[in-house]
Amino acid sequence: MKKTWIAIAAAVAALGGSAFAAGAGHEHGHGHSPWTMDAAQADKHIEMMVEHILPDGTPAQKSRVTEIAKSCFSDVKPIHQQLQEGHEAMTKMLSQPAIDRAAL
């Protein structure tokens, strides 16, 4: 049971690291950002990461960790989109010749 929770924590941490890297404007170490993927690509990426993190896990463990990771990704992706839109809006405001402090 303890190993299962460690594996789940590792999978969530891997996704969190991907989210942080994407949010910071850097791509994930595999040469792509999970936030720019469509749902099928993201699912494939998550499955690959679970295999990498949990190579000796049982099929049931891998299935459960994959399910948790996909759920986390689905929950966080809209938040990431909002942050990205806010970042783009702020960048646009800060690139203007005169900065509107109230709007910023």
C-alpha positions in Angstrom: 0.0 0.0 0.0 2.8 2.4 0.9 4.5 1.8 -2.5 1.2 2.6 -4.3 0.9 6.0 -2.6 4.6 6.7 -3.3 3.9 5.9 -7.0 0.8 8.1 -7.0 2.7 11.0 -5.4 5.5 10.6 -8.0 3.1 10.6 -10.9 1.3 13.7 -9.5 4.7 15.4 -8.9 5.8 14.6 -12.5 2.6 16.3 -13.8 3.1 19.2 -11.4 6.6 19.6 -12.7 5.3 19.6 -16.2 2.8 22.2 -15.3 5.4 24.4 -13.6 7.7 24.1 -16.6 5.0 25.0 -19.0 3.7 27.8 -16.9 7.3 29.2 -16.7 7.5 29.3 -20.4 9.8 26.3 -20.7 9.1 23.1 -22.4 9.0 19.8 -20.6 12.2 17.8 -20.7 10.8 15.5 -23.5 10.7 18.4 -25.9 7.1 19.3 -25.6 4.7 20.9 -23.2 1.7 18.7 -22.0 -0.4 21.9 -21.9 -0.2 22.3 -25.7 -1.3 18.8 -26.4 -4.8 17.6 -27.4 -6.5 15.2 -25.1 -5.3 12.1 -27.0 -1.7 13.3 -26.9 -1.9 14.2 -23.2 -3.4 10.7 -22.4 -0.5 9.1 -24.2 2.0 11.3 -22.4 0.5 10.4 -19.0 0.6 6.7 -19.8 4.2 7.0 -20.9 5.1 8.8 -17.6 3.3 6.2 -15.5 5.2 3.4 -17.2 8.4 5.4 -16.6 7.6 6.1 -12.9 6.0 2.8 -12.1 7.8 0.1 -14.2 7.3 -2.7 -11.7 3.7 -1.8 -10.8 0.8 -4.2 -11.3 -1.6 -3.4 -14.1 -4.2 -2.4 -11.5 -1.7 0.0 -9.9 -0.7 1.5 -13.2 -4.4 1.8 -14.2 -5.3 3.6 -11.0 -2.3 6.0 -11.1 -3.1 6.8 -14.8 -6.7 7.5 -13.8 -5.6 9.8 -11.0 -3.1 11.6 -13.2 -5.6 12.1 -16.1 -8.1 13.5 -13.6 -5.5 15.9 -12.2 -4.6 17.0 -15.7 -8.2 17.6 -16.6 -8.8 19.6 -13.4 -5.7 21.8 -13.8 -5.7 22.4 -17.6 -8.5 25.1 -17.4 -6.6 26.9 -14.7 -3.5 26.8 -16.7 -5.4 28.3 -19.7 -6.7 31.2 -17.5 -3.1 31.8 -16.3 -1.8 31.8 -19.9 -4.5 34.2 -21.0 -3.7 36.5 -18.1 0.0 36.4 -18.9 -0.7 37.2 -22.5 -2.9 40.2 -21.5 -0.3 41.5 -19.1 2.4 41.1 -21.7 0.3 43.1 -24.1 -0.4 45.9 -21.5 3.3 46.1 -20.5 4.4 46.4 -24.2 2.4 49.5 -24.8 4.2 52.9 -25.0 2.2 54.1 -22.0 1.3 51.7 -19.2 -2.2 52.0 -17.8 -1.6 51.2 -14.2 -5.3 50.9 -13.3 -5.9 48.4 -16.1 -2.7 46.4 -15.2 
